[in-house]
C-alpha cells in the first residue's frame, strides 16, 4: 500500500462512519428484594440472557397489560 492510497483511506473513513443510534436506555440505581434479584439471576443462567434484560422484559410485559394504571398504585 502506498502513501497516497493510505491517505485516501484515512480521509474516506469518517464519511463511511455510521451515525450513532438514538439512546434508548438510562442508567439508574434501584433496590430490589434479594429473592426477586436471585430469581432473575437464576433464570438468566438457565436461559442465557442477561438478568437486567429479563427484568426489563418483565416490566415491559407488565406495563403492556390493559388497565395497569389502576393496579400500580
Residue pairs with C-beta under 8 A, 6 or more apart in sequence:
32 55
37 51
40 51
40 54
40 55
40 58
41 51
43 51
43 54
44 50
44 51
44 54
47 54
62 68
